[in-house]
Amino acid sequence: MAKNGIFRGLVVAGICCGVFAWGCETAQPQKQSNGRVKIALKSTVGELDKYKITTIARRTTKWQGPVPEKAAFDESFSEERIEMAVTRRIQTVDANGIATAQISIDGLKCFFTSKGQTTADFDSTRHSDSKNPLIQLVGKTYMIEFNPRNIVTFVDELPPVMDMMKGGTVSDKEGIEMILPDSIIERHGTMQLPKQGQEMLKPGGKWSSIKTFVFGKMGIKSYEKIYTLKELRNDGREIAVIDMNAIPTSEVEPKFAGRKAEEGESRKFDSKELYTGAGEFDVKAGRIENYHENLQATWTVVLPAKQGDASEPVVLNMSAERGYSIERIK
């Protein structure tokens, strides 16, 4: 595949709103006599699978008590929810397990709100949405390259699609956002698998990756995602059941290295975070069957009452939620 496009060399170590990049191996046994199984992606040229991928981002800002004059934060609620049905067809696989796949967008549902107002509501199966700019994405294809860890190492450029969506509507802008490299990488590489040489695991085995989020005025935040092979289940196929729990870390994804010290306003707040996930991996086929994760973060700051003011202190509450899921449907 030619790699001279404007997105050449996009390599992301920690990303992921899809996880269907399968590495390459011949049909060799994945299980060894010592009870360990291989958690690594495999591919066969011509292999075709269908998936449903959903990403969700929600943000809320709310004041308790009288809002201060010239407040730095306005009360608001925003949501972005994208559900995409895709077909993944393997095009090439090299000796190192690096594979390329053509991705076809089969269906799309989007729902966007800003400050509590719906700005876009699209469903490609609704006849009434046949003239929405987002309908232009359905049927379009793009190429990705990935390694056996499910790290997307290259995204092919999509100038024809970008040229079509030049309007000033929310649908045009969101449509372009969906096909930018970072969005494609997150769609296809959110769940990362063990490093080369560490793929053979037994129940209780662990591996990790780094994920960095941008939270607007609250700056950036990174987490170490710790995956655990919870159990092996046999229901006609050998399925590895995987849990994920994440903890804050000072390490960031390589593309955020220049922003490592960026804290935004978060240093002024007390925060709580919960970042978990779970999934299933088909050991023999060498593919992720399903995976979901959810991050919930809250920030709270109490502003002291003015001297002589008998009223209770003013409290600012902020929250952010990031959700991702992928499910193989065929």
C-alpha positions in Angstrom: 0.0 0.0 0.0 1.3 3.4 -0.9 2.4 5.5 2.1 3.0 8.9 0.6 -0.3 10.4 1.7 -0.8 13.3 4.1 -1.2 11.0 7.0 2.0 9.0 6.4 3.7 7.5 9.4 0.9 7.8 11.9 1.9 5.5 14.7 0.0 5.6 18.0 1.1 3.5 20.9 -1.9 3.9 23.2 -5.1 4.5 21.2 -7.8 2.9 20.2 -14.7 5.3 20.1 -12.4 0.0 16.7 -10.5 -3.0 17.4 -10.5 -5.2 14.3 -6.9 -5.1 13.2 -5.7 -8.7 13.1 -2.0 -9.7 12.9 -0.7 -12.6 10.8 0.1 -16.2 11.5 -0.5 -19.5 9.9 -3.1 -21.8 11.4 -0.8 -23.1 14.2 -2.1 -24.2 17.6 -2.6 -21.3 20.0 -2.7 -23.4 23.1 0.4 -25.1 24.7 0.6 -28.0 27.1 1.6 -25.7 30.0 -1.9 -24.2 30.0 -0.9 -21.0 28.4 -2.7 -19.5 25.4 -1.5 -17.0 22.9 -3.2 -13.6 23.0 -2.2 -12.2 19.5 -4.0 -11.2 16.4 -4.0 -13.3 13.3 -5.0 -12.6 9.7 -5.7 -14.3 6.5 -5.8 -12.5 3.2 -9.4 -12.2 2.1 -10.7 -12.6 5.6 -13.9 -10.7 6.0 -15.7 -9.7 9.3 -18.4 -7.2 10.3 -18.4 -5.1 13.4 -20.5 -2.6 15.3 -18.4 0.1 17.0 -19.8 2.7 19.4 -18.1 5.7 20.9 -19.6 8.1 23.5 -18.3 11.3 25.0 -20.3 13.3 27.6 -19.4 16.5 29.5 -21.3 18.2 32.3 -20.7 21.4 34.2 -23.0 22.4 37.0 -22.9 25.0 39.8 -24.3 24.6 43.3 -25.2 28.0 44.8 -25.0 31.4 43.0 -22.8 31.4 39.9 -19.9 33.9 40.5 -19.6 36.9 38.3 -17.3 36.3 35.2 -17.3 32.6 36.0 -14.6 30.7 34.0 -17.1 27.8 33.4 -20.6 28.0 32.1 -23.2 25.4 33.1 -23.6 23.0 30.2 -24.2 19.4 29.1 -22.8 18.0 25.8 -22.9 14.6 24.3 -21.4 12.9 21.2 -22.6 9.4 20.4 -21.5 7.6 17.2 -22.5 4.1 16.2 -20.8 2.7 13.0 -21.3 -0.6 11.3 -18.2 -1.6 9.2 -16.9 -4.5 7.2 -13.2 -5.3 7.5 -11.4 -7.2 4.7 -7.8 -8.2 5.0 -5.8 -7.2 1.9 -2.2 -8.1 2.7 -0.2 -9.8 5.5 3.6 -9.8 5.7 6.0 -12.2 7.5 6.1 -10.0 10.6 2.4 -10.0 11.1 1.9 -6.5 9.7 -1.4 -6.5 7.9 -3.5 -4.0 5.9 -7.3 -4.0 5.8 -9.9 -2.2 3.8 -12.7 -0.8 5.9 -16.1 -0.2 4.4 -18.6 2.0 6.3 -21.9 0.0 6.1 -24.1 2.1 8.4 -24.0 5.1 10.7 -25.9 6.6 13.6 -24.9 9.9 15.2 -26.4 12.0 18.0 -24.8 15.3 19.1 -25.9 17.8 21.7 -24.2 21.1 22.8 -25.2 23.0 25.9 -28.3 20.8 26.1 -29.5 21.5 22.5 -29.6 18.7 19.9 -27.3 19.8 17.0 -27.4 16.6 14.9 -29.5 13.4 14.9 -28.7 11.1 12.0 -29.5 7.5 11.2 -28.5 6.2 7.8 -31.4 3.7 7.7 -34.0 6.6 8.0 -35.3 7.8 4.6 -35.7 11.3 6.0 -31.9 11.5 6.5 -31.1 10.6 2.9 -30.0 14.2 2.2 -28.0 14.7 5.4 -24.2 15.3 4.5 -23.3 12.3 6.8 -25.0 9.9 4.3 -22.0 10.5 2.1 -19.8 8.4 4.4 -21.9 5.3 4.0 -20.3 2.9 1.4 -17.0 4.7 1.6 -13.8 2.8 2.3 -10.4 3.5 3.8 -7.3 1.5 4.5 -5.5 0.8 7.8 -2.2 -1.0 8.7 -1.7 -2.7 12.0 0.5 -5.0 13.9 -0.3 -8.2 16.0 -0.7 -6.0 19.1 -3.6 -4.2 17.4 -1.6 -1.0 17.2 -2.6 0.9 14.1 0.6 2.1 12.4 -0.8 3.7 9.3 -4.0 5.3 8.0 -4.5 5.9 4.3 -5.6 9.4 3.3 -9.3 10.1 2.4 -9.3 13.3 0.2 -12.4 12.3 -1.9 -14.5 12.1 1.3 -13.1 15.3 2.7 -13.8 17.1 -0.6 -17.4 16.1 -0.4 -18.1 17.4 3.1 -17.3 21.1 2.7 -20.5 22.5 4.1 -20.7 24.5 7.3 -23.2 22.3 9.1 -22.5 20.3 12.3 -23.0 17.2 10.2 -20.3 18.2 7.7 -17.8 19.1 10.5 -18.6 15.9 12.5 -18.3 13.8 9.3 -14.8 15.1 8.6 -13.9 14.5 12.2 -14.9 10.8 12.0 -12.4 10.2 9.1 -9.4 12.0 10.6 -6.5 9.7 11.4 -6.9 10.0 15.2 -10.5 9.1 15.0 -9.8 6.1 12.8 -7.0 4.9 15.0 -9.2 5.1 18.1 -12.0 3.3 16.3 -9.7 0.4 15.3 -7.0 0.2 18.0 -8.5 1.0 21.4 -7.8 -2.4 22.8 -4.1 -3.3 22.7 -2.7 -6.7 23.2 0.5 -8.0 24.8 3.9 -7.0 23.5 5.9 -9.3 21.2 7.4 -12.1 23.2 4.8 -11.8 26.0 1.8 -13.2 24.2 1.7 -16.6 25.9 -0.4 -16.2 29.0 -2.3 -18.3 31.5 -5.3 -17.1 33.6 -4.1 -14.3 35.9 -1.5 -13.1 33.3 -1.4 -9.3 32.8 -0.2 -6.7 30.2 -0.7 -3.0 29.9 -0.8 0.1 27.6 -1.0 3.8 28.0 -4.1 5.9 27.1 -4.1 9.7 27.2 -7.3 11.8 27.1 -7.8 15.6 26.5 -10.3 17.2 28.8 -10.5 20.7 27.4 -9.9 23.3 30.1 -9.1 20.6 32.5 -6.0 19.7 30.5 -4.7 16.1 29.6 -4.8 13.0 31.8 -3.1 9.7 31.2 -3.9 6.2 32.5 -2.1 2.9 32.5 -4.6 0.3 31.3 -3.9 -3.0 33.0 -5.4 -6.0 31.2 -5.9 -9.3 33.0 -6.6 -12.7 31.4 -9.4 -13.6 33.9 -10.4 -17.0 32.6 -10.6 -19.4 29.7 -14.0 -20.5 28.6 -14.9 -23.3 26.2 -18.3 -23.1 24.5 -17.3 -24.8 21.3 -14.6 -22.2 20.9 -11.8 -21.4 23.4 -12.6 -17.8 24.6 -10.2 -15.8 26.7 -12.2 -13.5 29.1 -10.3 -10.3 29.7 -10.8 -7.6 32.3 -9.3 -4.1 32.3 -8.7 -1.7 35.2 -6.8 1.6 34.7 -4.8 3.8 37.1 -3.5 7.4 36.6 0.0 7.7 35.4 2.4 10.5 34.5 3.4 8.7 31.3 1.7 9.9 28.1 1.2 8.6 24.6 4.0 9.6 22.3 1.9 12.1 20.3 1.2 14.0 23.6 4.8 14.2 24.6 5.0 17.9 24.1 2.0 18.5 26.4 3.1 16.2 29.2 3.1 19.0 31.8 -0.2 20.4 30.8 -2.6 20.3 33.8 -5.2 22.9 32.8 -7.5 23.9 35.6 -7.5 20.4 37.1 -4.9 21.3 39.8 -7.6 23.4 41.5 -10.1 20.6 41.8 -10.6 17.4 43.8 -11.0 14.5 41.4 -12.3 11.0 41.2 -11.9 8.6 38.3 -13.1 5.1 37.4 -11.8 3.5 34.2 -12.7 -0.1 33.6 -13.3 -2.5 30.7 -13.9 -6.1 29.7 -13.8 -8.2 26.5 -13.5 -11.6 24.9 -10.8 -13.0 22.6 -11.1 -16.0 20.4 -7.9 -17.9 21.0 -7.9 -20.2 17.9 -9.1 -17.5 15.5 -6.7 -14.9 17.0 -9.3 -12.1 17.0 -11.1 -9.9 19.5 -14.8 -10.9 19.7 -16.0 -8.0 21.7 -14.6 -5.3 24.0 -16.0 -2.3 25.9 -14.5 0.3 28.3 -15.8 3.3 30.2 -14.1 6.2 31.9 -15.9 8.4 34.4 -14.1 11.4 35.8 -15.4 14.0 38.1 -13.9 17.3 39.4 -15.2 19.3 42.3 -14.0 22.6 43.7 -15.5 24.6 46.6 -15.2 28.4 46.5 -15.2 29.9 49.9 -17.9 32.4 50.8 -17.0 36.0 50.9 -16.2 37.5 54.3 -19.4 38.4 56.2 -21.5 36.3 53.7 -23.7 33.9 55.7 -24.6 31.8 52.6 -23.0 28.4 52.0 -19.9 28.2 49.8 -20.4 27.8 46.0 -19.5 24.4 44.6 -18.5 23.7 40.9 -19.0 20.1 39.7 -17.7 18.9 36.4 -17.8 15.4 34.9 -16.6 13.7 31.8 -17.5 10.2 30.4 -15.8 8.4 27.6 -17.2 5.1 26.4 -16.1 2.7 23.7 -17.4 -0.7 22.5 -16.8 -3.1 19.6 -18.8 -6.2 18.8 -18.2 -8.7 16.0 -21.6 -9.3 14.4 -20.6 -11.7 11.6 
